Amino acid sequence: MPIEQCSKCGTQGDPIEEALYMGKIEPLIKANVCRPCWVEWTNMRVMVINELRLNLGDPSGRDQLKQQMWTFLNLPKEE
């Protein structure tokens, strides 16, 4: 069953079925992002880490990567 509307591309698309291991935000991502846009983000994530020289062992690096993901996928604001 396709998701209603992807927050990134605005179309109905195939849902993400595999586990993302994203904790509390995983249901939000699965409800708002189609599989092709998620694959696009996973490819972009490597470039973001390298370009910004993020240290994922540091909480600020993880927070910055999360913010980039939020912006890239056009997810609704966190409350």
C-alpha positions in Angstrom: 0.0 0.0 0.0 1.6 3.3 -1.1 2.1 6.2 1.4 -0.4 9.0 0.9 2.1 11.7 -0.1 5.9 11.8 0.2 7.2 14.9 1.9 10.2 15.1 -0.5 8.7 14.4 -4.0 5.0 15.0 -3.3 3.9 11.8 -5.0 2.3 8.6 -3.7 5.1 6.0 -3.6 6.1 2.7 -2.3 6.6 2.7 1.5 9.8 1.9 3.2 9.5 -1.7 4.5 12.9 -2.4 5.9 14.0 -1.5 9.4 15.8 1.9 9.6 17.0 1.7 13.2 16.2 5.3 13.6 14.5 5.1 17.1 11.5 7.4 17.8 11.6 9.1 14.4 11.4 5.9 12.3 7.6 5.8 12.2 7.5 9.5 11.1 10.0 8.8 8.3 8.1 5.7 7.1 4.8 7.6 7.1 6.1 10.6 5.2 8.9 9.4 2.8 8.7 7.0 -0.1 11.3 4.3 -0.8 13.0 6.1 -3.8 13.4 9.3 -1.8 14.9 7.3 1.2 17.4 5.6 -1.2 18.3 9.0 -2.5 18.9 10.3 1.0 21.1 7.2 1.9 23.3 8.1 -1.1 23.3 11.8 -0.2 24.1 11.0 3.5 27.6 9.8 2.6 28.3 13.0 0.7 27.0 15.2 3.6 29.2 13.4 6.1 32.2 13.8 3.9 31.6 17.4 2.8 30.8 18.7 6.3 33.5 16.4 7.8 31.1 15.2 10.4 32.3 13.1 13.3 29.4 10.7 14.0 31.0 9.7 17.3 30.3 13.3 18.5 26.7 14.1 19.4 26.9 17.5 17.6 27.9 15.6 14.4 24.9 13.3 14.7 22.6 16.3 15.4 23.9 18.1 12.3 23.4 15.0 10.1 19.9 14.6 11.5 19.2 18.3 10.6 20.5 17.8 7.1 18.3 14.7 6.7 15.2 16.6 8.0 15.8 19.4 5.5 16.6 17.0 2.6 13.4 14.9 3.2 11.3 18.0 3.9 9.9 16.4 7.0 7.5 18.3 9.3 9.1 20.3 12.1 9.8 18.3 15.3 7.8 19.3 18.3 
